[in-house]
Amino acid sequence: MTNCLFLCRFSRRIKSVYPVPKLFLPVTEVVKNTLYHYSQDHVPSLAAALAFYTILSLSPILMVILLLLGNFLGASAIEGQIDQNLSIFVGEQAAAVIHEVAISAFQYQGSIGITLIGIISTYFSATSVWVQLQWAFNIIWGVQAKQGTRNMIAKYLKDQLVALLIILVIVVFVVLGLLYGTLLSIFEEYLKLHLSDSSIDFLRLINFVVSYGLSVLLFAFAFKFIPDVQLGWRHVWWGAVVTSLLFGAGRYLIGLYLSRGGISSAYGVAGSLVLLLLWVYYISIILLLGAEFTKALFLYKGNAVIPTRYAILAKQQRS
């Protein structure tokens, strides 16, 4: 927090000595306001709580994916794709922690009861992440839920419906990604034999563009539907684009740092779990920083924050 305040004050001094060209003035103002409110809203603390709930929800979600897709594509194929994707994101050691917990559910694949319990636990785990993320977004936007039993019940039902829809969208994306990865690994050798290097590079470029586009779409959905604020699509696209860029760069740098930082050996047996927790924590910071950027850009364009029917401005609530 003190670092962000220092950067804001330092930027004012630099600006007084070296005036910013008018072309870059909007960018500098938005970035400055983003960093300032990042400090004022205690984003690192919000990210820590979000990371905790996310860690708890990862294993049930992977259990359901293994149980549902394992029967169609085979357990080994799905396990391989999950391991490969997790290793890319969080490193081999942290991925092993999730894998060991998730794969333990597959031995009960013949039990309908275990499958139902896994699906139910996945739903409640995912919605707990939703609630925490909405709480963090509402703090960033300066709104909070209205008091009163009727408003609370109506808001709860609405949030559960939206959460369920977004969870289904995310599950569809995950399933499609796993299917795509499985098919790509199957036909990889065939493509190498029958396509030129330039064609393979072009396919990799298409894969990158599609992956980036899907991440932008997911962030846009999150920024528009999660906070209790009336926002149009035009208000969230730039925030989603910037957040996707930060996510890609941050994912690489965080993975590089965690793989070479010696954290795993420092914490002994719990090292892998600490690596996973730190990775989710840093990614949560990037997500909330993207929300701060979206709000800063929204306010810079002269827009006013208007809560939904189930919320009110935090200042009004306190008065």
Phi, psi and omega in degrees: 000315179295328178296319180293319177296321178297318179297320179296315179293321179296323180294325178295319179294316178298319182295325180290329180272316180239093182302139180282132176304147183300331181297324183260001183300315178302320182295314181295322179294316180295316180295318179298314179294326177298312181293323180297311181286336171303320178285314184294326182272002178055052183302319179302322178292319177297320180293326179296316178295318179296320179297322180299311180292326179293318178301318181294333184269346185296312185296313177301322180296316179293327176301313182295320178299316179295319182292321184281312185276337182298329180287337183264314185255352182097141184297318184296320180295314181292319178300318180298317179292319178297315179299317182296314181291319178294322179297323178295319185280311191242358182092161187293320184292313180293324179296328180295328179296312180295319184297316183296322179287317184291320185289339179295337180284337186290339179290345178256024187297338179280350183268117178293323180299316179296321179297315179296318178298320178296318179295317180295315179295326177297317181298311182290326177294316180293320179291331175294323174295319178302311181300315180295319180293320178295321177299317179294315178298321180295323175296317179298319181275353177075035178232163175206163185293147175292150175276157180119138185298316183296315179297321182293319179293314180298318180293322180298314180296318179295316180296321179296321179294312180295319179299317180298318180296315181292323177299317178297319178297315180296317179299319178299315178298317180297315180298314179298321178296318178293319177297318179297315179296321179296313179295322180295319179293328179292317184265008184298312181295323179296318180294322180295328181280329189249355179239152178284167180298322180295322178293320178294319177298322178295320177295323177294323177296317178298319179299318179295315181297317179296317180297316179294319178298320178294321178294321176299317180297317179295317178295322178297317176301315182296313182293331182276316191260339184282310181290152178277058182225143178280109182230142174265167179299326182294341181276346189243347186296313181296321176298321179293320179296312181295318180296322178296320176296315178297321180296315180296313179293316181295322179300318180292312183293319180295316178298321179295317181293314183291330181282339183241001186277352181072016182291320183300314181291330181293328182261004174066231184298324182276007185300317181295319179294322177295320177301314180297316180296317178296320180298312180296324179297313180294321178294324177296322177298317180298318179298314180289327174296322175297323176294321177296319178296318179300317179292318180298318178293321178300314181286326180297328179280006176086013179278153177253142179285118180242114180292162173286177183294342182260005184225173180210155176300139185299324179294320178294323181296320181289328180283000000 
